[in-house]
């Protein structure tokens, strides 16, 4: 893994690229995990899937508070989680959402 050092208090271009790449990987992994957890078979339980999303959202809020993130950062994290999870639910269960 490449080492990236901020220059003059600003993140380097390489650091920003590394972060962007990691976010993409995490999105793909999380969407795959959600698809597996939110069983999409004929016998799928949509309420179970919604319960998973609720648990994840609550955990994101709790973790943000534990990390003492700013209100702006907490809102950003919760909004992003909500967007990601809503997209997963609509993609997996388009007729039931």
Secondary structure, 3 states (H helix, E strand, C coil): CCCCCCECCECCHHHHHHHHHHHHHHHHHHHHHHHHHCCCCCCCCHHHHHHHHHHHHHHHHHHHHHCCCCHHHHHHHHHHHHHHHHHHHHHHCCCCC
